[in-house]
Every structure is written in C-alpha cells, then in structure tokens.
Amino acid sequence: VWNRAWLLLVMATLLFGANGVASRLAVGRITPMSLVFCRWLLVCTALSIALRSALARDRNVLLASKWRILAMAGLGFTGFSTLFYMAGYWSTALNITLIQASIPPFVLAGAALSRKVRVTPMQLVGLVVTLAGVALIATHGEPLRIAEIQFNPGDILILIACALYAGYTLALRERPAVPPLVFFAALAIAAFLTSIPALCVEIGIGRFH
C-alpha cells in the first residue's frame, strides 16, 4: 500500500470528502472551534503515545524547526479546519467538498511565483479546467454572471481555507528531515496548541457548545 502513491491519494480524497459531510452534520451539534480542538487533542494524544520514542529521538530536530511547524500547523491544520467547519453553516456538503478543487491551482500558482517552478502546458490546462469547475460551483451553474452573483459566505470561507492549505503544502518541501509520521505528530501537537486561543475566543463570546 505505502508504495502506491495513486492509491494513497485516492484514499486521502475519500477522507477529505467524508470530512465535508461531517462538517455539515456538526452544525448545531458542536461549534467549529470545539470540533477543531477536540479533533487535534485526540490526534496529538494518540500519536504522542504511539510515537513517544521516535519523538524523543528527533526532539532536537523538531525544536530547531518549531516556528515553521507552528506556522504550518496554525495555517494548514487549525486555520483550514476552523474555516472549513464554519463554512458548514452556510455551504452544502457538495460545495464544501468540490470547492477544495481550488487547492491544486493555488499550489501551482504559489510554486510558480515563490519558487520559480516552470509550469508546463498541461498543468496550465488543468489549472484552467479546475478554476472553471470551481467558478461553476461557486456561481451555482452560471459562471458568466459571476459579477452579478453574491457569493455564499461559506463558499468564500472555503476558498480562503484552500489558500491556507496551499501555503502549508508548499512549505512541506522544507520540512525537517524526520520520518513522516513523526513530523505529522509534531504538526498535530502544534495544531492542538494553536487551536486553544480560538477556542478561548469561542467560549468568551458565548458560542461554545
């Protein structure tokens, strides 16, 4: 399984899709930051226990990159998840899931602008097709009237979340030289820590449940 990238990517896509459905099911049952906080608390607790020896072994390497890890987790995990679950209050599960197709174009554009990566003609074709699909979804099937149509607040939140996740994806190229699961465990711990301030705000304004 681990040597088949296409299979892993399909599995990841299925999980992303299920997450979109879950964000709609959560509306009225648990608030966005409560969900984000509980999610990363469970993940970082499980991984910290399972990988405690590996985390201890690579502790110095991870600490040397602590600000990068905090930034990546804060934007790509906490920020993305928060906006994702907030979007569930306005958008449909279909919109939430399909608008995530804007992540690859964001990554491609970011790689070309920040890293001077050469964009191939086929990548440009894929970029145009993907953006056209996103426009079709966001404008409810009438892309030519995009200037006249008021965007659903949830659709806009998802687009912002996708931009954050694209930034996280680009930053992966400079991740610390540690095993993937160890790095993910460090990101999960950082995501848990960065979710605490937003949870406190949610509690403070009386929206917590």
N, C-alpha and C positions, 0 to 999 in steps of 0.2 A: 504493500500500500504506500509506504513512505517514498518509494522510488517512482511513483506515478503522479507527476505534477497535475496532469489534467483531472485525475480522479479527486485529488485533494481540493482543487479549485472548484469542481462541481459540488463537492460536499460543503465547502465554505459558502458557496452561493445558496445552497439549500438552507443552511443555518441562518444566513442573512435574511432570506425570505421569511423563515419562521419568526425571526425577531420582529419583522414588520407586523405580522399578525399579532404577536404578543403585545406590541406597543398599543394596538387598538383594544385588546382585551383588558389592558391595565387601566384604561380610562375609567375614572370613578371608583376604582378599587385601591389603587396605590398611586401616590403622586410621583412625578418624574424623578426628583432627587432622592426620594425614598427608595425607588427602584434601582437607581444607579448605585447608591450607597450600599444597599443590600447585595446587589449583584457582585460588586468588586470586593466586598467584605468576604463573601463566600468563596470567591475565586482565589483571592490572595491568601486566605486562611488554608484552603486545601493545598495550594501549591507550596506555601511556606512549609507545611508539614511534610509533604511528599518529597520536596526538593531541598530540605534543610541542609543536607551535607553538601550538595552542589552549590547552594547559595553561600554557604560559609567558605567554600573553597574559592569562589570567584568574587568574594566580597570586595576586595580592594579594586578590582577592575570595574565593578559596578559603581562603587563610590566615586571613582575617578570621573565617571560619566553621569553623576547624579542629576545635574541640572538638565542635561539633554533628556534623560529618562523622565524626569518630572514634566518637562515641556511636551514631550511626545505623548505621555500618558494623559496629561491635562487637556491637550487639544484633541488627540486622536481617539482617546477612550472616554474620558469624563465629558469633555465638551461635545463630542459627537453623540454619545449616548443621551446626554441631557436634552439636546435639541431634537434628537430622534424621538424620544418619548414625549416631549412637549408637542411635537408635530401630530402625535396621535389624537390630540384633542380637536384637530381641525381636518386633517387629511384622512383619506381612506387607506386601508392596508395596501391596496394596489398601488396608489400613488406613492406612498412611503417607500415601497419596495422598488418600484420601477424608476423613480427619480434618482435612486442610487446609481443608475447607469451613467450619471454625470461624473462619477469618481474617476474612471479611466481618462476622459478628456482633461479633467483638472490635473491629473498626474502627468499626462503627456505635455500639456502646456507648461506646467511647472518645471518639468525636466528640460524642456527646450529653452525656457527663459533663465532659469537659475543655474543649470548645469551645461548649457550649450549642447545638449544632446541633439543629434541630427534626426529630424523627423522624416520618415520615409513616405512616399506617395500613398501606400496602402494604409499607413497609420492615419494620414490625413483623411482618407476616405472613411475609415472607421470613426474618426472624430466627428466628421460632418453627419454621418448617419446617426451616431449616438446622440448628438446635440439636437438633431431633428426629432428624434424619438422623445427626448426629454421635453422639447417645446410642445410636441403633440399632446403629451400627457398633462403638462402644466397648464396648457390653454384649453384643455378638455376637447381636443379634436379640431380646434380652429386656429392653427399656428399663424395664419395670415392676419388674424385680428389680435395679435399679441399686444399691440399698443393700446387696444381698447378694453382689454380684459383685466379685471382686478385679480391679482394672484391670491390664492388661498394662503393665509398666514402659515399654515403647516407646510405647504409646498416650499415656501421661501426658507423656512427653518431647516428643511431637509437639504436644500441646496447649500446653505451655509455650513451645515454639518458635513456635507460631502467635501467641501473645500477644506475643512479642518482635517478630515481623514486623508485627503490627498497630500496635505503637508506632512502628516505622520508617515505616509507611505514613502514619500521622497526622503525623509530623514532616516529610513531604515537602512539606507546604503552605508551610513556611517555609524551603525550600531556597534556596541562593544563586542570584542571578539570572545564571546561566551556561547555555550550551547543555546539553541533556540528556546527551549523550554525554560532555561534559567533566565534568559532575557525577558521572556513573557511573564515569568513570575515577578521579576523586578518591576515591569510595567504595571502589573496588576496591583502590586503594593503601592506604587506611585499613584495609580488611578484611585485607589481607596483613599489615600491621603488628600488628593486634590478634590475629592467629592465632598469632604467634610465641610469646608466653608459654604458651599452652595446649599448643603443640607441645613446648615445653621440658618441661612437666609430663609429657606422654605419654612422652617419651624418658626422663625421670628415673625414672618408676615402671616402666620396662622393658616398656611396651606398644607401643612403636613398631615398625612393620614396614610 
